[in-house]
Amino acid sequence: MATLVKVDVVSNVLCISKNKAYQVMRMINKELEDQGFITIQGRVPLDYLKMRFNLCDEDVNKEIVKDVN
């Protein structure tokens, strides 16, 4: 099952504002819908986010831990 992340995680991982993060999330969800996937507004799959922005696990995990604390 895919891990879905919210705007705070997207914003922190990409070092962008929440407004821009929402734009990115809409873009990602549109891409996934075009591929036939069901999406949830305000959430994006973490694995797809990492793939589209060429992020390594270290970068993402560091930001997720920081967001949780």
JOCOR-V560045 format. One line per field, one symbol per residue. psi: psi as a letter, one per 40 degrees, with the letter a starting at -180 (. if undefined). burial: I if it has 24 or more other ideal C-beta (glycine too) atoms within 12 Angstrom, else O. A space follows every 50 residues. Layout:
BEGIN
psi=???
burial=???
END
This chain:
BEGIN
psi=hihhiadddddddefiidddddddddddddddddeeihihheiihddddd ddefiidddddddddddd.
burial=OOOIIIIOIIIIIIOOOOOOIOOIIOOIIOOIOOOOOOOOOOIIIIOIII OOOOIOOOOIOOIIOOOOO
END
